[in-house]
Amino acid sequence: MMDFENLMPYAFALLIALPIIVLLRQFVYNYISLKNKELKLLAIKSNGEVKMHAYERMTLFLERIKPSNLVSKFDKELEIHEFIFLLEKSIAEEFEYNSSQQLYISKNSWENIVTSKNNILQLIRKTYENLTSNATLKDFKTVFLMNYVNGGDYITETIEDLRKEALLLN
């Protein structure tokens, strides 16, 4: 009997500590679970912000390659071939700079952006090829703008598609 009486305080302490340990374990488990959920939500939010930034950057790229914005670039005293070289170089560099954004936007939107860029480059070349030999830079810009207007505003259509997709992110 003596042994049982000596163990009584330990058994009593165990009976009191056991529910506390179980409650503490449950609290820690719930806390960790909530923190994991919070991290997942932050990751989703962060991913959404990255995607939104990609849509913004590609919209800005498309705005910059609109013919109405291209004709105002560079020095007015350039020769036509110099102006065209600088336009093509500028478009290519900006496109390369933004090409990583394709990871965050839909495949269809990326294809539309690439098509718009290629159509502008093709329009620049066609306009130059169809000019007379005595044409000025001002003539080139005018014909370039008219050719774009007559061919349809595909850049604005692409921007509108990007806008619709970006709204779906919210």
CORUR-V770424 format. One record per residue. RES is the residue in one small letter. SS is DSSP state (H for helix, E for strand, C for the rest). PHI is phi as a letter, one per 40 degrees, with the letter a starting at -180 (NA if undefined). D_CENTER is the distance of its C-alpha to the mean C-alpha in Angstrom with 1 decimal. Layout:
# CORUR-V770424
res: {RES RES}
ss: {SS SS}
phi: {PHI PHI}
d_center: {D_CENTER D_CENTER}
This chain:
# CORUR-V770424
res: {m m d f e n l m p y a f a l l i a l p i i v l l r q f v y n y i s l k n k e l k l l a i k s n g e v k m h a y e r m t l f l e r i k p s n l v s k f d k e l e i h e f i f l l e k s i a e e f e y n s s q q l y i s k n s w e n i v t s k n n i l q l i r k t y e n l t s n a t l k d f k t v f l m n y v n g g d y i t e t i e d l r k e a l l l n}
ss: {C H H H H H H H H H H H H H H H H H H H H H H H H H H H H H H H H H H H H H H H H H H H H H H H H H H H H H H H H H H H H H H H C C H H H H C C C C C C C C C H H H H H H H H H H H H H H H H H H H H H H H H C C C H H H H H H H H H H H H H H H H H H H H H H H C C C C C C C H H H H H H H H H H H H H H H C C H H H H H H H H H H H H H H H H C}
phi: {NA d c c c c c d c c c c c c c c c d c c c c c c c c c c c c c c c c c c c c c c c c c c c c c c c c c c c c c c c c c c d c c c c c d c c c c c c g c c c c c d c c c c d c c c c c c c c c c c c c c c c c c b b c c c c c c c c c c c c c c c c c c c c c c c c c c c c c c c c c c d c c c d c c c c c c c g c c c c c c c c c c c c c c c c c c}
d_center: {77.7 77.2 74.1 72.5 73.2 71.6 68.4 68.3 66.3 63.7 63.5 63.1 60.3 58.6 58.8 57.3 54.6 53.5 52.0 50.4 48.8 47.6 46.1 44.5 43.0 41.7 40.2 38.4 37.1 35.7 34.2 32.5 31.3 29.9 28.1 26.5 25.3 24.0 22.1 20.6 19.5 18.0 16.0 14.8 14.0 12.3 10.1 9.4 8.6 6.1 4.5 5.5 4.5 1.0 4.1 6.2 6.0 6.6 9.0 10.6 11.1 12.8 14.8 16.0 17.2 19.2 22.8 23.9 21.7 22.6 26.3 26.4 25.1 27.6 31.3 33.4 36.2 34.4 35.8 33.8 33.1 31.9 29.6 28.2 27.8 25.8 23.6 22.9 22.4 20.0 17.8 18.0 17.2 14.1 12.9 13.8 12.1 8.7 9.7 8.4 4.8 7.2 7.8 5.3 6.1 9.8 12.2 13.7 10.8 10.2 14.0 14.3 12.2 14.4 17.4 16.8 16.7 19.7 21.5 21.3 22.6 25.3 26.2 26.8 29.0 30.9 31.6 32.9 35.1 36.6 37.6 41.2 42.2 43.2 40.0 38.4 34.9 35.2 36.3 33.3 30.9 32.8 33.0 29.3 28.4 31.0 29.9 26.3 27.7 30.2 27.7 25.4 22.3 19.8 17.0 17.5 17.6 14.2 12.8 14.8 13.6 9.9 11.6 13.6 11.1 9.3 12.9 13.6 11.4 13.9}
